[in-house]
């Protein structure tokens, strides 16, 4: 763990220097094929491939139409000798640069470690010679090709567990961090426009499922993980990381030349085979930005827009009238990525999108966006709509694009509303959960324009109210499991907070409070207060709710003639009163679930079993993370709000 922290911290600090050099946006337009330079070791050079097989840089270049210059070498390039490759003039003019490095650093440290350990062990030094060197270890293991004696590997595997924490490994990773950070800083200084992709380290022996090699695989995995955790720090400097490790881990067949030859020999060549190169090429492609479209592929009007955006200086704005052509090419966003330029896209009269270039990532895949906005689409179910309130109604709208934008934009729409303190509360429809989720609110402008921040397409509902629907309770946060149920309860007047400014998220709900909530949900019907339980007084806030709940059969009193005003409501009691309220409302309550899957089902009270079975079948109740129902546990106010929302959505 200490080795990982040191490597990560040192590389992060060096990458911060690269970030200070300045990250400029990638070229928005190119007259010729993009220039691609491959740097690094024998992996990039394609060592071990047969004639006709292609290295990953060749595959990437073919797929993207890049002009490839491969500066990688088969001469055992380490992170130190990588620096010598940076002097080539192609690095300063490249559009895309990939780097593979670190494998030889790690292997060199392993050979040095094993040599020292062998020389210090009388048995091993007697068997292998007492003048062992790193070069001899490399030759014995034949890790660059050829076959190694499996007996020899078994002799050494006991030493491997100590390698990840060894002095040799720690020093090698520290030097690797320094050199990689220096290399990225040098590239950014010479070529701030370049897209740099660092390929992380794979485990070359992960597919060798042989008992005798388990220690080898485990030791390499530990060292590789430490290296890759450090490599993740380069992302802070605008350098992308291609996940070769993950690709090899999920490979359908062996992606490396390493293989068990027979019962006595094993090939420990750590280089990827042709299939491995295909996996690395795909990992690189997965993180590269989409290939910019050539001007000839884009409508001439959009080419003019892109040229205008590129020419717009930081701190200025640029406006485009779409008027029906609502599909905006990714080139438009790439042209201002990372720059302080305000862009306005006028979709139709009264509907516009705005964004700032600093919110557009310079290193992400961007796609064309269809920014058409349709009002009153009717795609949100009535059940979900019924859970959001607004004194002045709502407007439903749908954005044409399918999926995430990749960055936030502000939608401005003139909905013809009167101004004067009206809040527009924006809700996004979560189709998977079947509910609306609050995204933010804003005050309607004097001209009736509504603004809302959007980062992905969906069906949206904007409700208009005299207040913002943001949760302001000191103990309630946005984006939590209880946020939407609490919002629904509070802004519809079904539950209130406490005078101290809290909602009581984790506070146990009492029987009197639960009766009051259900009474409010029922519309506060008129009720004649007759004979009351002994502990219920007339004229109190709970009097009418309790009278109603007893008369409708929602609640039952205690056997001693009391209601249990301030007694905590248990989960099984909550299941019963929800079952009773649904039955009283004439709803179908015939569904049942098998509760035997819950570990504590036998602790459920007999009088609550039927109601809990119904509640589970309707999705109103679910088990805890441990797979228990916890029927006797007191239910909190947040939980009560949640099960009531579940019941409403289920209906």
C-alpha positions in Angstrom: 0.0 0.0 0.0 2.9 2.4 0.9 4.4 1.7 -2.6 1.2 2.7 -4.3 0.8 5.9 -2.3 4.3 7.0 -3.0 4.0 6.3 -6.7 0.6 8.0 -7.0 1.6 11.1 -5.0 4.8 11.7 -7.0 3.2 11.2 -10.4 0.3 13.4 -9.4 2.6 16.2 -8.4 4.6 16.0 -11.6 1.4 15.9 -13.7 0.2 19.1 -12.0 3.2 20.7 -13.7 2.0 19.5 -17.0 -1.4 21.0 -16.3 0.2 24.3 -15.5 1.7 24.3 -19.0 -1.8 24.8 -20.4 -4.3 22.5 -21.9 -5.5 23.7 -25.3 -8.4 22.3 -27.2 -7.9 19.7 -29.8 -7.9 20.9 -33.4 -11.4 21.5 -34.5 -10.7 21.2 -38.2 -7.9 19.4 -40.1 -6.9 19.8 -43.7 -5.0 16.5 -43.8 -5.1 13.2 -42.0 -4.4 13.5 -38.3 -0.8 12.7 -37.3 -0.4 9.8 -34.9 2.9 9.1 -33.0 3.4 5.9 -31.1 6.1 6.1 -28.3 7.4 3.6 -25.9 8.6 0.0 -25.7 8.4 -3.2 -27.6 4.6 -3.5 -27.0 4.1 -0.5 -29.3 6.8 -1.8 -31.7 4.9 -5.0 -32.1 7.6 -7.4 -30.8 6.7 -11.0 -31.2 4.1 -10.6 -33.9 4.2 -12.9 -37.0 4.4 -11.6 -40.5 1.1 -10.1 -41.6 0.0 -9.5 -38.0 -0.4 -5.8 -37.0 0.5 -3.9 -33.9 -2.0 -1.9 -32.0 -0.7 1.4 -33.3 -1.2 0.1 -36.8 -4.7 -1.0 -36.0 -5.6 2.4 -34.4 -4.1 4.3 -37.4 -6.1 2.2 -39.9 -9.4 2.5 -37.9 -9.1 6.3 -37.5 -7.4 7.2 -40.8 -4.3 8.5 -39.0 -0.9 9.0 -40.5 1.3 6.8 -38.2 4.9 7.5 -37.1 6.0 4.7 -34.8 9.0 5.7 -32.7 8.7 2.8 -30.3 11.6 0.4 -30.0 12.3 -3.3 -29.3 15.5 -2.4 -27.4 14.1 -2.8 -23.9 12.8 0.8 -23.6 12.3 1.9 -20.0 10.7 5.1 -18.7 14.2 6.6 -18.7 15.1 5.8 -22.3 11.5 6.9 -23.3 12.6 10.5 -22.8 15.1 10.2 -25.7 12.2 9.5 -28.1 10.7 12.9 -27.3 13.3 14.8 -29.3 11.8 13.6 -32.6 10.2 16.5 -34.5 7.0 14.4 -35.1 6.2 14.7 -31.4 5.8 18.4 -31.6 3.4 18.2 -34.6 1.4 15.1 -33.6 -2.4 15.2 -33.1 -2.5 12.0 -31.2 0.3 10.3 -29.1 0.2 6.9 -27.4 2.7 5.7 -24.9 3.5 2.2 -23.6 6.1 2.1 -20.9 6.7 0.6 -17.5 6.8 -3.1 -18.2 10.5 -3.1 -18.6 10.9 -1.0 -15.5 9.0 -3.6 -13.5 10.7 -6.6 -15.1 14.1 -5.0 -14.5 13.3 -4.5 -10.9 12.1 -8.1 -10.6 15.3 -9.5 -12.2 17.4 -7.5 -9.8 15.3 -8.6 -6.8 15.5 -12.3 -7.7 19.3 -12.0 -8.3 19.8 -10.6 -4.8 17.5 -13.1 -3.2 19.1 -16.1 -4.9 22.6 -14.9 -3.9 21.5 -14.6 -0.3 19.9 -18.0 -0.2 22.4 -20.8 0.3 20.2 -23.5 -1.2 19.2 -21.5 -4.3 22.7 -20.1 -4.9 24.1 -23.6 -4.6 21.7 -24.9 -7.2 21.8 -21.9 -9.6 25.3 -20.4 -8.9 26.4 -17.9 -6.4 27.2 -15.1 -8.9 23.6 -14.5 -10.1 23.0 -11.3 -12.0 19.8 -9.7 -13.2 20.9 -10.6 -16.8 21.3 -14.2 -15.9 17.8 -14.3 -14.2 16.3 -12.8 -17.4 18.0 -15.4 -19.5 16.9 -18.3 -17.2 13.3 -17.1 -17.2 13.3 -16.4 -21.0 10.6 -13.7 -20.4 11.2 -12.2 -23.8 10.6 -15.4 -25.6 11.6 -19.1 -25.5 10.8 -21.7 -22.9 11.7 -21.6 -19.2 12.0 -24.7 -17.0 8.9 -25.1 -14.9 11.0 -26.7 -12.2 13.1 -23.5 -12.1 10.0 -21.4 -11.9 8.7 -23.5 -8.9 12.1 -23.0 -7.2 11.7 -19.2 -7.5 8.0 -18.7 -6.9 8.5 -18.7 -3.1 10.5 -15.5 -3.5 7.9 -13.7 -5.6 5.5 -12.8 -2.8 8.1 -10.4 -1.4 8.7 -8.6 -4.6 5.8 -6.0 -4.6 7.0 -4.6 -1.3 10.7 -4.9 -2.1 13.2 -2.0 -2.3 13.8 -2.8 -6.0 10.1 -2.5 -6.8 9.6 0.7 -4.7 12.6 2.4 -6.4 11.6 1.3 -9.9 8.0 2.7 -9.5 9.3 6.0 -8.0 11.7 6.4 -11.0 8.8 5.5 -13.3 6.6 8.2 -11.8 9.3 10.8 -12.2 10.1 9.9 -15.8 6.4 9.6 -16.9 5.6 12.9 -15.3 8.6 14.5 -17.0 7.7 13.0 -20.4 4.1 14.3 -20.2 5.3 17.7 -19.2 7.7 17.8 -22.1 5.1 16.7 -24.6 2.6 19.3 -23.3 5.2 22.0 -23.5 6.1 21.2 -27.1 2.6 20.3 -28.3 -0.2 21.6 -26.0 -2.8 20.5 -28.6 -1.9 16.9 -28.7 -4.2 14.2 -27.4 -2.0 11.9 -25.2 -3.0 8.3 -24.4 -1.0 6.4 -21.8 -1.7 2.6 -22.1 -1.7 1.1 -18.6 0.0 -2.2 -17.8 -1.7 -5.6 -18.3 -0.9 -8.8 -16.4 0.9 -11.0 -19.0 0.3 -14.1 -17.0 -3.3 -13.7 -16.0 -4.4 -16.4 -18.5 -2.0 -19.0 -17.2 -4.4 -21.1 -15.1 -1.8 -23.5 -13.8 -1.5 -24.2 -10.1 2.3 -24.0 -10.2 2.1 -20.4 -11.6 -0.5 -19.0 -9.1 2.2 -17.2 -7.1 3.7 -15.8 -10.3 0.3 -14.5 -11.4 -0.5 -13.0 -8.0 2.8 -11.3 -7.6 2.6 -9.7 -11.0 -1.0 -8.6 -10.4 0.0 -6.8 -7.2 2.9 -5.0 -8.9 0.7 -4.1 -12.0 -2.0 -2.7 -9.8 0.4 -0.4 -8.0 1.7 0.8 -11.3 -1.7 1.4 -12.8 -3.0 3.2 -9.7 -0.2 5.6 -10.2 -0.9 5.9 -13.9 -4.4 7.1 -13.1 -2.8 10.4 -11.8 -1.9 11.5 -15.3 -5.6 12.1 -16.1 -5.3 15.3 -14.0 -2.9 16.6 -16.6 -5.3 16.0 -19.5 -3.7 12.7 -20.4 -6.0 9.8 -21.2 -5.5 6.3 -19.9 -6.3 3.3 -22.0 -7.3 0.3 -19.9 -5.3 -2.5 -21.3 -5.3 -4.3 -17.9 -9.1 -4.4 -17.9 -9.2 -5.5 -21.5 -6.8 -8.4 -20.9 -8.6 -9.4 -17.7 -11.8 -9.8 -19.6 -10.2 -11.5 -22.7 -12.0 -14.5 -24.1 -8.7 -16.2 -24.8 -5.0 -15.8 -23.9 -4.0 -12.3 -25.2 -0.2 -12.8 -24.6 2.6 -15.0 -25.9 3.0 -16.5 -22.4 1.8 -20.1 -22.3 2.4 -23.4 -20.7 4.3 -25.5 -23.3 4.2 -28.9 -21.6 4.5 -30.4 -18.2 8.1 -29.3 -17.8 8.3 -26.0 -19.6 6.6 -22.6 -19.7 6.9 -19.7 -22.1 7.0 -16.5 -20.0 7.1 -14.1 -22.9 5.2 -11.1 -21.6 4.4 -9.5 -25.0 0.9 -9.5 -26.4 -0.1 -11.7 -29.3 -2.1 -10.5 -32.3 -5.3 -10.8 -30.2 -3.8 -8.8 -27.4 -2.9 -6.0 -29.8 -6.5 -5.9 -31.0 -7.6 -5.6 -27.4 -5.1 -2.7 -26.7 -6.2 -1.0 -30.0 -9.8 -1.1 -28.8 -8.9 0.2 -25.3 -7.2 3.1 -27.0 -10.1 3.7 -29.3 -12.5 3.7 -26.3 -10.8 6.8 -24.8 -10.0 8.7 -27.9 -12.3 11.6 -28.8 -14.5 11.0 -31.7 -12.6 11.5 -35.0 -13.4 15.1 -36.1 -15.5 15.2 -39.2 -13.9 16.6 -42.3 -15.4 19.9 -43.5 -16.7 18.2 -46.6 -18.8 15.9 -44.4 -20.5 18.8 -42.7 -23.0 21.2 -44.1 -21.3 24.4 -45.3 -23.3 26.5 -42.9 -21.9 24.5 -40.0 -18.4 24.8 -41.3 -18.9 28.6 -41.2 -20.2 28.3 -37.7 -17.1 26.2 -36.6 -14.7 28.7 -38.2 -16.5 31.5 -36.4 -16.3 29.7 -33.1 -12.6 29.0 -33.5 -11.9 32.6 -34.3 -13.9 33.8 -31.2 -11.6 35.0 -28.5 -11.9 34.0 -24.9 -14.3 36.1 -22.9 -16.6 36.7 -25.9 -19.9 35.1 -27.0 -21.2 33.6 -30.2 -24.8 33.0 -31.3 -26.2 30.6 -33.9 -29.8 30.5 -35.3 -30.7 26.9 -35.9 -34.3 27.5 -37.1 -35.3 23.9 -37.7 -31.8 22.4 -38.2 -31.7 21.1 -34.6 -28.9 18.5 -35.0 -25.7 20.2 -33.9 -22.5 18.5 -35.1 -19.9 17.6 -32.5 -17.5 19.9 -34.3 -19.3 22.8 -32.9 -18.6 21.7 -29.3 -15.1 20.7 -30.1 -14.4 24.1 -31.5 -14.8 25.8 -28.1 -13.9 22.9 -25.7 -11.9 24.2 -22.8 -12.2 27.9 -23.8 -14.1 30.7 -22.1 -16.6 31.3 -24.9 -20.3 31.7 -24.3 -22.4 30.0 -27.1 -26.1 30.5 -27.7 -28.0 28.1 -30.0 -31.4 29.4 -30.9 -33.5 26.3 -31.7 -36.8 28.1 -32.4 -38.5 31.3 -31.4 -38.5 31.4 -27.7 -36.3 28.3 -27.2 -32.5 28.5 -26.9 -29.6 26.5 -25.5 -26.6 28.2 -24.0 -23.2 26.8 -22.7 -19.7 27.9 -22.0 -16.7 26.2 -23.6 -15.0 25.7 -20.3 -17.8 23.2 -19.4 -17.0 21.1 -22.6 -14.3 18.5 -21.9 -11.3 18.5 -24.2 -10.6 14.8 -23.8 -14.0 13.2 -24.1 -16.0 11.6 -26.9 -18.5 14.1 -28.1 -21.4 13.3 -30.4 -23.9 15.2 -32.5 -26.8 16.4 -30.4 -30.4 16.8 -31.6 -31.5 19.8 -29.4 -35.1 19.8 -30.6 -37.5 20.5 -27.7 -41.1 19.3 -27.8 -43.7 20.6 -25.3 -46.7 18.7 -23.9 -45.5 15.3 -25.0 -47.5 13.3 -22.5 -44.8 10.7 -22.0 -44.6 10.9 -18.2 -47.1 8.5 -16.5 -49.9 10.1 -14.5 -48.8 8.3 -11.3 -45.4 10.0 -11.5 -46.9 13.4 -12.3 -49.2 13.2 -9.3 -46.2 13.2 -7.0 -45.0 16.7 -8.0 -47.0 19.8 -7.1 -47.2 23.3 -8.3 -49.7 26.1 -7.6 -49.5 27.3 -11.2 -49.5 24.1 -13.1 -46.7 22.3 -15.0 -45.3 21.9 -18.5 -44.0 18.6 -19.8 -41.2 18.6 -22.4 -39.0 16.1 -24.2 -35.5 16.6 -25.6 -34.9 14.8 -28.9 -31.3 13.6 -28.2 -31.0 10.1 -26.9 -28.6 9.9 -23.9 -26.0 12.1 -22.1 -24.7 15.3 -23.6 -21.2 15.0 -22.1 -21.4 18.4 -20.5 -24.1 20.7 -19.0 -26.1 23.2 -21.0 -28.8 25.7 -20.1 -32.2 25.4 -21.7 -34.1 28.7 -22.0 -37.8 28.6 -23.0 -40.5 31.2 -23.1 -43.5 29.5 -21.7 -45.7 32.6 -21.6 -45.8 32.7 -17.9 -46.4 35.8 -15.8 -43.3 36.9 -13.8 -43.4 38.0 -10.2 -41.6 35.5 -8.0 -42.8 32.3 -9.7 -40.4 29.4 -9.4 -39.8 26.9 -12.2 -39.0 23.6 -10.6 -37.4 21.1 -13.1 -37.9 17.4 -12.7 -36.3 14.7 -14.8 -38.2 11.5 -15.5 -36.3 8.4 -14.3 -37.9 5.7 -16.5 -36.2 2.9 -14.6 -37.6 4.0 -11.2 -40.8 5.3 -12.7 -40.6 8.6 -10.9 -39.6 12.2 -11.4 -36.4 13.4 -9.8 -35.8 17.1 -8.9 -32.9 18.7 -10.7 -33.1 22.3 -9.8 -35.2 25.4 -9.7 -35.0 29.0 -11.0 -37.1 32.1 -10.8 -39.1 32.8 -13.9 -37.6 35.9 -15.7 -39.6 39.1 -16.2 -40.3 38.1 -19.8 -41.7 34.7 -18.8 -38.6 32.8 -19.8 -37.7 29.6 -17.8 -34.0 28.5 -17.5 -33.0 25.0 -16.5 -29.6 23.2 -16.5 -29.6 20.0 -18.5 -26.8 17.4 -19.1 -28.7 14.6 -20.8 -31.9 14.0 -22.7 -35.0 12.8 -21.1 -38.6 13.6 -20.5 -38.8 16.6 -18.2 -41.6 18.2 -16.2 -41.4 21.8 -15.1 -43.8 22.8 -12.3 -44.5 26.4 -11.4 -44.9 27.3 -7.8 -44.6 30.2 -5.4 -41.6 28.4 -3.8 -38.5 26.5 -4.8 -38.8 22.7 -4.4 -35.3 22.4 -3.1 -35.0 20.7 0.2 -34.0 23.2 2.9 -34.2 21.1 6.0 -30.9 21.1 7.8 -30.9 17.3 8.1 -32.0 16.5 4.5 -29.8 16.4 1.5 -30.4 16.2 -2.3 -29.7 13.0 -4.2 -30.4 10.6 -1.3 -32.8 7.7 -1.2 -35.3 9.7 0.8 -35.0 13.0 -1.1 -38.0 12.6 -3.5 -40.4 11.0 -0.9 -39.6 13.8 1.6 -40.0 16.5 -1.1 -43.4 15.0 -2.2 -44.6 14.8 1.4 -43.5 18.3 2.4 -44.4 20.4 -0.7 -47.8 18.8 -0.9 -48.5 19.5 2.8 -48.7 15.8 3.9 -45.8 16.1 6.3 -44.3 19.1 8.1 -40.9 19.7 9.5 -40.0 20.7 13.1 -39.5 24.2 14.5 -35.7 23.6 14.7 -35.5 23.5 10.9 -35.2 19.7 10.6 -37.5 17.2 8.9 -36.6 14.4 11.3 -35.0 12.2 8.7 -33.8 9.6 11.1 -36.4 10.3 13.8 -38.9 7.6 14.6 -42.4 8.4 13.5 -45.1 8.1 16.2 -48.5 6.5 15.8 -50.2 9.9 16.1 -47.9 11.4 13.4 -48.6 8.4 11.1 -52.3 8.8 11.5 -52.0 12.5 10.7 -50.1 11.8 7.5 -52.6 9.3 6.2 -55.4 11.6 7.1 -53.7 14.4 5.1 -53.2 12.0 2.1 -56.9 11.1 2.3 -57.8 14.8 1.7 -58.6 15.6 5.4 -62.2 14.5 5.1 -64.8 15.8 7.6 -65.1 13.5 10.6 -67.4 13.5 13.6 -65.3 13.0 16.7 -67.1 10.4 18.8 -65.7 8.4 21.7 -62.0 8.6 21.7 -59.3 6.4 23.3 -58.3 7.2 26.8 -55.1 9.0 25.8 -56.5 11.1 23.0 -57.7 14.6 23.9 -60.2 16.7 22.0 -59.1 19.8 20.1 -55.5 18.7 19.5 -53.7 18.4 16.1 -54.0 14.7 16.2 -57.7 14.4 17.3 -59.5 14.4 13.9 -56.8 12.2 12.2 -57.0 9.6 14.9 -60.8 9.6 15.0 -60.8 9.2 11.2 -58.2 6.4 11.3 -60.2 4.4 13.9 -63.5 4.9 12.1 -62.1 3.8 8.7 -60.3 0.9 10.2 -56.9 2.1 9.2 -55.7 2.0 12.8 -56.7 -0.2 15.6 -56.5 0.9 19.2 -54.5 -0.9 21.9 -56.1 -3.6 24.0 -55.9 -1.4 27.1 -58.3 1.3 25.6 -55.5 3.6 24.6 -54.3 4.6 21.1 -50.6 4.8 21.9 -50.2 8.4 20.8 -46.5 8.8 21.0 -45.5 5.2 20.8 -43.1 4.4 17.9 -44.6 2.8 14.8 -42.9 -0.5 13.9 -42.4 -1.7 10.3 -44.9 -4.4 10.7 -47.5 -2.0 12.1 -46.8 0.3 9.1 -47.5 -2.6 6.7 -50.8 -3.1 8.4 -52.0 0.5 8.3 -51.0 0.8 4.7 -52.9 -2.4 3.9 -55.9 -1.2 5.8 -55.9 2.2 4.1 -55.7 0.6 0.7 -58.5 -1.7 1.5 -60.6 1.2 2.9 -60.0 3.1 -0.4 -61.4 0.1 -2.4 -58.0 -0.9 -3.9 -57.1 -4.4 -4.9 -55.1 -5.9 -2.1 -55.1 -9.5 -3.2 -51.4 -9.8 -4.2 -49.2 -11.8 -1.9 -45.5 -12.6 -1.7 -43.5 -15.5 -0.3 -41.7 -14.1 2.8 -39.6 -17.2 3.5 -36.7 -15.8 1.6 -36.1 -13.2 4.3 -33.9 -14.4 7.1 -36.0 -13.1 9.9 -39.5 -14.0 8.5 -40.2 -16.1 11.5 -40.0 -13.1 13.8 -43.0 -11.5 12.0 -46.1 -11.2 14.2 -48.9 -13.5 13.1 -51.3 -10.5 12.9 -49.0 -8.7 10.5 -48.0 -11.5 8.2 -50.8 -11.1 5.6 -50.3 -7.3 5.4 -46.5 -7.6 5.1 -46.9 -10.3 2.4 -49.1 -7.8 0.4 -46.7 -4.9 1.0 -43.7 -6.9 -0.2 -45.5 -8.1 -3.3 -46.5 -4.5 -4.2 -42.9 -3.3 -3.8 -43.9 -1.1 -0.9 -41.5 -2.8 1.5 -38.2 -4.5 0.7 -35.6 -6.2 2.9 -32.5 -4.7 4.4 -29.1 -5.1 3.0 -28.7 -8.3 5.1 -31.9 -9.8 3.6 -34.1 -9.2 6.6 -37.5 -7.7 7.0 -36.9 -6.2 10.5 -40.6 -6.3 11.3 -40.2 -5.1 14.9 -37.9 -2.2 14.2 -39.3 1.3 14.6 -39.7 3.1 11.3 -38.3 6.5 10.7 -40.1 9.5 9.2 -38.0 9.3 6.0 -38.8 5.6 5.7 -42.5 6.2 6.2 -42.5 8.9 3.5 -40.7 6.4 1.2 -43.1 3.5 1.7 -46.0 5.8 1.1 -44.4 7.0 -2.2 -43.8 3.3 -3.1 -47.5 2.6 -2.4 -48.6 5.6 -4.6 -46.3 4.5 -7.5 -47.4 0.9 -7.2 -51.1 2.0 -7.5 
